[in-house]
């Protein structure tokens, strides 16, 4: 199942990229999203966040009330104007669930847009498509939550 998520930030690309690769921001976002025990690693070109989330209803009978989710993003070098492209994968260790795709950080007239474009795949006989339909909104909501938290992070007073 194809997933696309776009998020606008009222800040220049360099500031948005710095935030998205900042361990403090990633840890703050995970905590705000209900996963205070998240494990976070970040560098100038790669981030990884492993967090606990509430399992969608359709899979709770198989996996329990929560899932561990690993989101990894690999960023390319900045292009003129601050545009950056990258790849991302979201996996649920121990399950046949994967989201893989590309991400693009690009300048806009009002700041920066970050786009995630990927394919959600659930390799479960008979129920895979149903799980994809159930999981897709939760994945998109999590990306929107991170963007909302990011906008607030960027708006905080300097210092």
N, C-alpha and C positions, 0 to 999 in steps of 0.2 A: 504494500500500500504506500503510495507516494504521500510524503508530508512536506509542507513548505511553511516556514514561519519567518515573518519579517518584523524587525523591531527598530524603531527610531529612537535616537538619543540626541539631545540638544548639546552636543559637544563635538569637538573636532576628532577625526579618526585616531590621532595619536593618543588622545586622552581615553577614548573608548577602548582601544587596544590595550593600553596600560592597565585599565581596570580589568578587562577580561583575562589578563595574564597575571593578575595580582593575587597571591595566595590569601591575603587578608580579605579581599573582596569575595573570593570564591568560598572561603570558610563562612563569612558573614551571610552570603546568599544561601548556602546550604542550611545554616542555622535558622534563618528566617523562613525557609521552606519546610522546616520541621525535621531536619536531620542534624542535630547538634554534634553527633558523633562522626560526621563525615571526615574522610581522609582526603587531603588535598595536596597536590604537588603542582608546581608551576615554574616555567622558565619563559624566556623571551619567545620561544617558538612552540611550546607544548604545554598543555594543561591536562590534568587528570583529577576527577572528583569521583570518589566512591561514596555513595550516600544510601541511607535507608529510606524507602518510600512506602506508602500504603499500597498494598496490592489491589489491582482492579478486581471487582466482584467476581468476574468470570473465571479468574485463576486462583482465587483464595482456597478453594477445595484442594488444589494441587500443591500450592506453595506456602500457604499460611497467610497471616494478616499483613506481613511486610515482605518487601523484596530489597535486595542489595542491587543498586544500579551503578554502573561505571560509565562515566562520560569522559571521553578523551578527545581532545582537539589538537591537531597539528597545524600550525600557521606557517605560511610562506613569508618571504621577505616583503617589505613595504614597496609598493609601486609608486610612481609619481602621483601626488595628491593624497597619498596615505592609504590607498586601496590595498587590501590584503585578502588573499584567498587561502583557503585551507580545507582540510578534511576533518570529519568527525565520525566517531562511532559511539554508540550507546549500546551497552550489553547488560544483560541480567545474568551474572555468572551462575552456571549450573542449569540454565534454561536455554531453549532454542529460540530466544528472542534477540533480535538485532535491529538497530537502526544505523544505517551507514549512509554518508553522503558528503556534500560539500558545504562550506560556509564562505560567505563573502562579506567583508567589512568595507564599506565604500562611503565616500563623502556625499552629502546632499546639500541642498541650499540652506537647510536649517541645522545641519550637524552631521550625523552619521547614521547609516542604515546597516544593520547586521541581518543577513539572511541565512537561514539554515534550509537546505533542500536535500531530503534524503528518502530512503526507502525503508519502511518498516517491514520486517519479515519475521513471521512466527511459524516455525517448522513443527507444527503439531497436526497429525492426521485428524481429519474431520472438523476440528474446532479452531484451526489456525486462523482462518479468515475472520471468524467471530472474535477471537482474541485481539486480532489486529484492529478491528472496528471499535472494540471496547478500550484498547490501550491508546489509540491515536489521540483522542481528546486529552487524556491525562498527560501525554508527552508534550503536546502543544501548549497545554496550560502551564506545565513546568517551565517551558522556555519563555512564555510570557511573564510568569512570575519572576524569573531571573532578570528579565529586561526591566520590569517595574522596579525591582530592588536596585538594579544598576542605575536607573534614572535618579533614584533617591540618593544613591551613593555619590553620583557625579554632582548633585546639587548641594551636598553638605558643605558647610563652611571650610575654607582652607585652614590648615594649621594643625 
